[in-house]
Amino acid sequence: MSTDTSYIIDFDSTLVSVESLDELAKITLANDPRREEKITNIAHITERGMIGEIDFPTSLRERLAQFSITKRHLAELNAFLTQHITPSALRNAQWFRDHASHIHIISGGFTECIVPIVEMLGISAEHVHANTFQYDAERVTGVDEKNLLAQENGKTRQARALALIGNIVIIGDGMTDYEMKTAYPNAKFIYFAENVRREKVMGLADDIWDSFDKVGGGL
C-alpha cells in the first residue's frame, strides 16, 4: 500500500473481533434476571443497524436503554477487549505502527473503550473519532449528543470533517462504513470479513479482505 494513502478503519468486528457495546451489555447485565432476553435483543438491534435497517442514533439509544453502566464495567470491558483484538491485526501490528500517522479510527463505539486498544497498535488518541460517555461520578448518565458520531450519518460527517486528500481506503464491516464513500466518492471500500460476514454490505464493497494480512500487498 502506498505511503500517501489515508486509511479510515472501523473498530468493532474489525480491529477487535466483537461488538464492544454488546459485550459491555453482557458485563453490566451479569445479575439481571432478564439477561439473556436483553442480550438477544441488543444483538438484534446491533445487526439491524449494521446492515442499515435502522439509523445509528436509534440503534445506540435503543441498546443503551437496556442497561446501566459504571466506570467499573468499562474497565472490565477494556480488559476483555485486549484479549479479543483481531488476530490478523496483531500479526500486522508493525504495519499499523508504521502507518499510524495516516490511520483514522472512525467508530460508533466509545472513545473510552477504543483508545486503550488502538494505542497498543501505535495509533494515537488524536486519531480516534468515536462517541463519548457522560458521567455522574462513577455512573454513566448518557452520551455526548453533540458528538458527530452520535448523530445521523455521523460516520460520513466525521469522515468529511477530516478533509483528507489523496488516496483513501475505508475498511469496515457495516453499512455506515460503506456510506463514508459519500464523503470521498473516489475512496476504496474494503469489507473486512475476518470476524463477521454481512452479505448485504459485502455486495457493495470494492474488495473483500478475510484478514489484515493483505496490508502488505498493493491496492
C-alpha positions as CSV (number, residue, x, y, z in Angstrom):
1,M,0.0,0.0,0.0
2,S,1.2,3.5,-0.8
3,T,2.6,5.7,1.9
4,D,0.5,8.6,0.6
5,T,-2.7,6.7,1.3
6,S,-5.0,7.6,4.2
7,Y,-6.9,4.8,6.0
8,I,-10.3,5.1,7.7
9,I,-10.7,1.9,9.8
10,D,-13.7,0.7,11.8
11,F,-13.2,-0.7,15.3
12,D,-15.9,-3.2,16.3
13,S,-15.7,-6.5,14.4
14,T,-12.7,-5.0,12.6
15,L,-9.8,-4.2,14.9
16,V,-11.5,-6.3,17.6
17,S,-13.4,-9.5,16.9
18,V,-16.5,-8.5,18.8
19,E,-19.1,-5.7,19.1
20,S,-17.9,-3.8,22.1
21,L,-21.3,-2.4,23.2
22,D,-22.8,-5.8,23.0
23,E,-20.0,-7.1,25.2
24,L,-20.5,-4.2,27.6
25,A,-24.1,-5.2,27.9
26,K,-23.2,-8.8,28.9
27,I,-20.9,-7.4,31.6
28,T,-23.5,-5.0,33.1
29,L,-26.4,-7.5,32.9
30,A,-24.5,-10.3,34.7
31,N,-27.0,-10.4,37.5
32,D,-30.1,-9.3,35.6
33,P,-32.9,-11.9,35.7
34,R,-33.8,-10.9,32.1
35,R,-30.1,-11.1,31.0
36,E,-30.5,-13.5,28.1
37,E,-33.6,-11.8,26.7
38,K,-31.9,-8.4,26.8
39,I,-28.6,-9.6,25.3
40,T,-30.5,-11.2,22.4
41,N,-32.5,-8.0,21.9
42,I,-29.4,-5.9,21.9
43,A,-27.6,-8.1,19.4
44,H,-30.6,-7.9,17.1
45,I,-30.6,-4.1,17.3
46,T,-26.9,-4.0,16.6
47,E,-27.3,-6.2,13.5
48,R,-30.2,-4.1,12.2
49,G,-28.0,-1.0,12.5
50,M,-25.0,-2.7,10.8
51,I,-27.0,-3.7,7.7
52,G,-28.7,-0.3,7.5
53,E,-32.3,-1.3,8.6
54,I,-32.3,1.4,11.3
55,D,-30.1,4.6,11.7
56,F,-27.3,4.6,14.1
57,P,-28.7,7.1,16.7
58,T,-31.8,4.8,17.0
59,S,-29.6,1.8,17.4
60,L,-27.5,3.4,20.0
61,R,-30.4,4.8,22.0
62,E,-32.3,1.5,22.0
63,R,-29.3,-0.5,23.1
64,L,-28.2,1.8,25.9
65,A,-31.8,1.9,27.3
66,Q,-31.4,-1.8,28.1
67,F,-28.7,-1.5,30.8
68,S,-26.8,0.8,33.2
69,I,-23.1,1.4,33.0
70,T,-20.4,2.3,35.6
71,K,-16.7,3.0,35.2
72,R,-16.0,-0.4,36.7
73,H,-17.9,-2.0,33.9
74,L,-15.8,-0.1,31.3
75,A,-12.6,-1.3,33.0
76,E,-13.9,-4.9,32.7
77,L,-14.7,-4.3,29.1
78,N,-11.3,-2.9,28.3
79,A,-9.6,-6.0,29.9
80,F,-11.9,-8.2,27.8
81,L,-11.1,-6.3,24.5
82,T,-7.4,-6.7,25.0
83,Q,-8.0,-10.4,24.7
84,H,-10.1,-10.0,21.6
85,I,-8.0,-7.9,19.2
86,T,-8.5,-9.3,15.8
87,P,-5.7,-11.9,15.3
88,S,-4.5,-10.6,11.9
89,A,-4.3,-7.1,13.4
90,L,-1.9,-8.4,16.0
91,R,0.1,-10.2,13.3
92,N,0.4,-7.0,11.4
93,A,0.9,-4.7,14.4
94,Q,4.1,-3.3,12.9
95,W,2.3,-2.2,9.7
96,F,-0.2,-0.3,11.9
97,R,2.7,1.4,13.8
98,D,4.4,2.3,10.6
99,H,1.3,3.8,9.1
100,A,-0.3,5.2,12.3
101,S,0.0,8.8,11.2
102,H,-2.2,8.0,8.2
103,I,-4.8,5.9,10.0
104,H,-8.0,7.3,11.4
105,I,-10.4,5.2,13.5
106,I,-14.0,6.2,13.0
107,S,-16.4,4.2,15.1
108,G,-19.9,4.5,16.6
109,G,-18.4,2.9,19.7
110,F,-16.9,4.8,22.6
111,T,-13.6,6.5,22.9
112,E,-13.0,5.2,26.5
113,C,-13.1,1.6,25.1
114,I,-11.3,2.2,21.8
115,V,-8.2,4.3,22.7
116,P,-6.5,1.7,25.0
117,I,-6.8,-0.9,22.3
118,V,-5.6,1.1,19.3
119,E,-2.7,2.6,21.3
120,M,-1.4,-1.0,21.5
121,L,-1.2,-0.8,17.7
122,G,0.6,2.6,17.8
123,I,-2.4,4.7,16.9
124,S,-2.8,7.9,18.9
125,A,-5.9,9.0,20.7
126,E,-6.0,12.1,18.5
127,H,-6.7,9.7,15.5
128,V,-9.7,8.1,17.3
129,H,-13.1,9.6,16.3
130,A,-15.8,8.0,18.4
131,N,-18.7,8.6,20.8
132,T,-18.0,9.7,24.4
133,F,-19.9,8.9,27.6
134,Q,-21.2,11.5,30.1
135,Y,-20.8,10.7,33.8
136,D,-22.1,11.5,37.2
137,A,-19.1,10.4,39.4
138,E,-18.8,6.6,38.7
139,R,-22.0,6.2,36.7
140,V,-22.6,6.8,33.0
141,T,-25.6,9.1,32.6
142,G,-25.7,9.3,28.8
143,V,-23.7,10.1,25.7
144,D,-22.5,13.4,24.3
145,E,-25.2,14.1,21.7
146,K,-23.2,17.0,20.2
147,N,-20.6,14.5,19.0
148,L,-21.0,13.9,15.3
149,L,-20.8,10.1,15.8
150,A,-24.0,10.2,18.0
151,Q,-25.9,11.8,15.2
152,E,-27.5,10.6,11.9
153,N,-24.9,10.0,9.2
154,G,-22.3,10.5,11.9
155,K,-19.5,8.5,10.4
156,T,-19.9,10.1,7.0
157,R,-20.0,13.6,8.6
158,Q,-16.9,12.8,10.7
159,A,-15.1,11.4,7.7
160,R,-15.8,14.6,5.7
161,A,-14.6,16.7,8.6
162,L,-11.2,15.2,8.4
163,A,-10.8,16.8,4.9
164,L,-8.5,14.0,3.7
165,I,-6.7,14.3,0.4
166,G,-5.1,11.8,-1.9
167,N,-5.8,8.1,-1.9
168,I,-8.3,7.0,0.7
169,V,-9.1,3.4,1.8
170,I,-12.1,2.7,4.1
171,I,-12.0,-0.7,6.0
172,G,-15.0,-1.9,7.9
173,D,-17.9,-4.4,8.1
174,G,-21.0,-2.2,8.3
175,M,-23.3,-0.2,6.1
176,T,-22.2,3.0,7.8
177,D,-18.6,2.2,6.9
178,Y,-19.6,1.9,3.2
179,E,-21.6,5.1,3.4
180,M,-18.4,7.0,4.2
181,K,-17.7,6.8,0.5
182,T,-20.2,9.6,0.0
183,A,-17.7,11.8,1.8
184,Y,-14.9,10.6,-0.6
185,P,-16.5,9.2,-3.8
186,N,-13.1,8.0,-5.1
187,A,-12.3,6.1,-1.9
188,K,-12.0,2.4,-2.0
189,F,-14.3,0.5,0.5
190,I,-12.9,-2.8,1.7
191,Y,-15.3,-5.1,3.5
192,F,-13.4,-6.7,6.4
193,A,-14.6,-10.3,6.7
194,E,-12.3,-11.9,9.3
195,N,-14.9,-11.6,12.1
196,V,-18.3,-11.4,10.5
197,R,-19.8,-11.7,7.0
198,R,-22.7,-9.4,6.3
199,E,-23.7,-10.3,2.7
200,K,-25.8,-7.1,2.2
201,V,-22.7,-4.9,2.9
202,M,-20.2,-7.3,1.2
203,G,-22.1,-6.9,-2.1
204,L,-21.3,-3.1,-2.0
205,A,-17.6,-3.5,-1.4
206,D,-14.8,-2.7,-3.9
207,D,-12.8,-5.6,-2.3
208,I,-13.3,-8.1,0.5
209,W,-10.5,-9.0,2.9
210,D,-10.5,-12.1,5.1
211,S,-7.7,-10.6,7.2
212,F,-5.3,-7.7,7.6
213,D,-2.6,-9.9,6.1
214,K,-3.3,-8.1,2.8
215,V,-2.0,-4.8,4.1
216,G,1.4,-5.8,2.8
217,G,0.2,-6.0,-0.7
218,G,-1.0,-3.3,-3.2
219,L,-4.4,-1.9,-3.7
